Amino acid sequence: MAYTPELNQSQSAVLRRIAWACKMPMTKTMSAMFDHFVSALDNNKICIACKDKSGCQHCTFLPRGSFQSSESIISTLTKKPMEKL
């Protein structure tokens, strides 16, 4: 990877709390969040704004027009029904 972003103290605390809720290590939680976060984003908007059109056919952000709530994403991350946190 060419660039590794760093988390500030507040972001790290947020990730830690999400990891506790998911009962997973922070590293696995962050990976799972990235794997599933794209389902909550406007893929069309990201695709239009993209500055690297070299990998479109394999891009995670290929437009598909479906969105999920944050509860649905957390449920997907934990692979069990969403409970009140």
C-alpha positions in Angstrom: 0.0 0.0 0.0 1.4 3.4 -1.0 -0.4 5.4 1.7 -1.4 4.4 5.2 -3.8 6.9 6.9 -3.4 7.3 10.6 -6.3 7.5 13.0 -6.4 10.4 15.5 -7.2 9.7 19.1 -10.9 10.3 18.7 -11.2 8.1 15.6 -9.3 5.3 17.4 -11.7 5.5 20.3 -14.6 5.2 17.9 -13.1 2.2 16.2 -12.3 0.6 19.6 -15.9 1.0 20.7 -17.3 -0.4 17.5 -14.8 -3.4 17.8 -16.1 -4.0 21.3 -19.7 -4.0 20.1 -18.8 -6.4 17.3 -16.7 -8.6 19.7 -13.8 -8.5 17.2 -10.2 -7.1 17.3 -9.9 -3.5 16.0 -7.9 -4.6 12.9 -10.6 -7.1 11.8 -13.3 -4.6 12.6 -11.7 -2.0 10.4 -11.4 -4.4 7.6 -15.0 -5.5 8.0 -16.1 -1.9 8.0 -14.4 -1.2 4.7 -15.7 -4.4 3.2 -19.3 -3.6 4.0 -19.3 0.2 4.2 -19.5 0.6 0.4 -23.1 -0.7 0.6 -24.2 2.5 2.4 -22.5 4.9 -0.1 -23.8 6.4 -3.3 -21.8 4.4 -5.8 -22.9 6.5 -8.7 -21.5 9.7 -7.1 -18.2 8.0 -6.2 -17.9 6.5 -9.7 -18.5 9.9 -11.4 -15.9 11.6 -9.1 -13.3 8.9 -9.5 -9.9 10.0 -11.0 -8.7 6.5 -11.8 -10.7 4.9 -14.5 -8.2 2.1 -15.1 -9.9 -0.6 -13.0 -13.6 0.2 -13.5 -14.6 -3.4 -14.4 -13.4 -4.7 -11.0 -14.2 -1.6 -8.9 -16.0 -2.0 -5.6 -18.0 1.1 -6.5 -19.6 -0.1 -9.7 -23.1 1.6 -9.5 -25.8 -0.7 -8.2 -28.3 1.7 -6.7 -29.0 0.0 -3.3 -28.3 1.5 0.1 -28.3 0.1 3.6 -29.0 1.7 7.0 -26.2 1.9 9.6 -28.1 -0.8 11.6 -28.0 -3.1 8.7 -24.3 -2.5 8.2 -23.5 -3.3 11.8 -25.7 -6.4 11.7 -23.7 -7.5 8.6 -20.4 -6.8 10.4 -21.4 -8.9 13.4 -23.2 -11.5 11.2 -26.1 -11.6 13.7 -29.3 -9.6 14.2 -28.8 -6.1 15.3 -29.2 -5.5 19.0 -29.4 -2.1 20.8 -25.9 -1.0 21.7 
